[in-house]
Amino acid sequence: MNTPPKYPLRFFRWFCHPDYLEDIEGDLVERFHSNLKKKGGKNARWNFAKDVIRLFRPGIIRSFTGMYKSNDYDMFRNHLKVALRALWKNKSSTIINMVGLTIGITSCLLIALFIQHELSYDKFQPKANRIARVVMEYSFDGSSDTEKGTFTSTKVAPVFSRIFPEVIKGIRMTDATKILLLNNEPVAESGFMFADSSFFDAFHYEMLHGNPATALNGTNKIVLTESMANKYFPEQNALGKTLEVGTEKIPYEVTGVIRDYPYNSQMRFDFLASFSSLGRNQEETYFNANYTTYLLLNDKYSFASLEKKINPFMEKEMEGSGTKISFSLEHFDKIHLHSPYSDFVQNTSIGYLYVLSGVALLILMIVCFTYINLTTAKSIERAKEVGVRKVSGAVRGQLFWQFIVESFTLCQLAIVVSIGLAAILLPSFNQLIDRSLRLTDLYTVNFFLVVASIAIIISLVAGGYPALVLARIQPAKVLKGVFKNTSSARWLQQSLTIFQFGISVFLIICTLVIQSQLDFIQKTDLGYDRDHVIQLPIDWSHSHQSISTFKKELINNAQVLNASRTANSPVNIESGYSMRLPSMPENKAIPVNANPVDNNYLEVSGLQLIAGTNFTGQQVTATDVDDFDQMIFHYIINESAAKKLGWTPEEAIGQEMVLNKEGIIVGVIQDFNFQSLKNGINPLVLFTASWGQKLLVKINGNDVPSTLEYIETQWKQFMPDRPFSYHFINEDYNRLYNTELQLGKTMNLFSGIAIILACLGLYGLTSYMIQQRKKEVSIRKVLGASVWSLLNNLSSNFVRLVLLAILIASPIAYLLMQQWLSQFTYRINLPWWVIVLTGLVVVSIAMVTTGIHGLKAAMANPVANLRSE
Amino acid sequence: MSKYHLGEFEEIVMLTVAILNNEAYGVAIIDEMEERLNRKVSIGSLQTVLRRLEKKGYLESRFGEATAIRGGKRKRYFSITAYGKRVLTEVKEQRLGLWNAIPQLSLKSITMIPMIK
């Protein structure tokens, strides 16, 4: 290669002053050749490039402005100037467009930020694509009901990593809330996670102190995050220190400190304790499935081959047990968006993201259509300018770009404002969607690329059509003064208006339906009473005796109606058991949900007995023995369970049944919704138990603060080693419908925005339309038309468009919402009034919007409009 | 202050152009300076100074022959204008004046400085 390098040379030719170009290029080439001889090709080329870079300095660089500037640049400046003048001149339409674009882009920015955040989950794990999460599914022979979830037993991880060559490591995990002592005050830490020592083989966390390979080896070892280390061991090295965990004050040795990791992770913990500390490493059974299992695989192709092997293996394992268990794998990096099973952190459904991006797109479309409509409507005013430009020699391409520049300028302004506005609104948006998006996420390269592409797309979409129309104008016609909006332009305006209102109608109907379903969820009679019920977390280890005394002490207060110890509040009972009659073989058992309760449960939660009696205190105490074989159980079942066993409620009383073990049914209660309304009512068994980690307290709600204060003082006296914390079970209930509530809130916001933007567009459009018909109106008025008939004449066209929009949009919304509702077993019938109401609201808004201008035109003095010509 | 101001590099460039006497073009000037002064000069810094001096009227230039080794591009030969010569002379006299004004005693120590270096 003995020619000078191409790109530096090209670059030099581009920037060099044309007067100097020839001789300096000659110098460069001559020097290159002499270097080539002296130092060889690579060196010479490198020196050439260096020389070129050093020539890039004032004095050599050609002037890009001044006397050497090109015509393109000149025209661009002119376009910019004309654009700014035009924007300034048509203040009302500029403001409408500006407000519309700003609101639209701000919504899009916020939505984009949210989506970006959700997509970023677990991306910081380098081995994410070869980690699997195990999903277990089980059923009993002869039953078609199966249970499926991320629960697995302690056996899965060790067996799988031993049997299957695809599995390198298995990691068992479970989270808990533990009591720790901070400055001798008990603190409940909810981010307490137990994990196998192989945890750090699969998951990457930067360890500041300690050795990740050995940190979780052995019992009672614990790894802290940096912030927890600072919290519990301020200004000292936590490594090697001891942390007392739980009410039993078990000492854990700190064996590592990891750097605080990103928030967007499917597992969140502040403390990571060795799994062996739980003392449950045994491999006896596939049941007792209370743990989450992750598997580190050889590579990302191992998923398929492993899944093929698991089920034959499991069939062999479970042979003759009367139970069927199968496992499937989930890709770690797809869990947050695609898995129906939330584990440590609430998942986000990808469908929700699609809905949101769809809404963002619809809003942007409304905004763009407003711009197109206003600009084409205004084109009559700009026609003269275009005519003159054309006569002076402008070609179509130049005119096209002139109007693109105009829309681009507006768009840029709107984006700058939007970025500021988004920053201001971010905290409230965070509250709405229940996330903590940070402002710093706004300023990434990707984000600016998105913003830039939004700007370009909007200016091309919104500015493209008006630019084409304007650039096509025939100068002779315009300058003679016979230019009108073409019929195709008017056709476009009308269809865009229909579209805009169609979108608004669609969003409003969806919002109303979602809202009424949410209302239904709130107001529907679930069969139990969840008002004024407080839930207090207690310990499994608290003795029946002490809790009973505590309960008695609480009920002494007149404000406290009752108190009950249980494992689950009636809001959500998911624990799976199986029930059968003593006469039935074991493999014919019926899967049921069951809940350990005491004798106050029915009163606290307002459940209705339809046959038999409630448990007695003695029956509960009968389970307060250490030896399981000595325990005597009693059962209360719901109607569905009775039916499943083939009894009427009355027949069931006094019958024997097997759940944990044999026991007698003492009562039957009315069916109630003990799970989300998406599910139907399944068989349920309540059984007597002296244990449970929840205390439900029913209060009368007359003086909540003083009642809470009373409960707290009692708590401090009875359980000084546990911090006092409580919540109302109503909150739990709302948490069941987290996704739906969020959807409802976001839809409220964005459909409101959509209708405002659509009206803004209509407002602008009518103002221009009516402007053009001023003379016509005046003549009609002179000839005797009344204000009312004029108004009718002016706005009937728009109202017709809006009606058409309703007609088109409501069936689509109707069908879509029907589909959404079908996921609920308990749902509203799609109410017809929603569509009527939406129609009325939208039509009246449209009438008011057009009416403002129509009235002004109709009331004006005809002389004012007819005088001049 | 004198109405002629020449920077150090400008002065060297003008002197080199004068030395080369009608044969002074970009590469030749650089080679001459590298040889005589043992000083690395980039094309960029030389060319800016040449153009500046030309603009001030100290130098003039004409196109010369094109050669194959230059990729068929012509050379631009620089030469000093009469005005440039006057400026150079004046600068030289200023310097001499300064040299002559130094008392003998301290001159000795000045001449010793290079040796210390």
Interface residues (C-beta under 8 A of the other chain):
Chain A: P4 Y20 E22 D23 I24 E25 G26 D27 L28 V29 E30 R31 H33 S34 K50 D51 I53 R54 L55 F56 R57 P58 G59 I60
Chain B: Y25 G26 V27 I30 S42 I43 G44 S45 Q47 T48 R51 R52 F63 A66 T67 I69 R70 G71 K73 R74 K75 R76
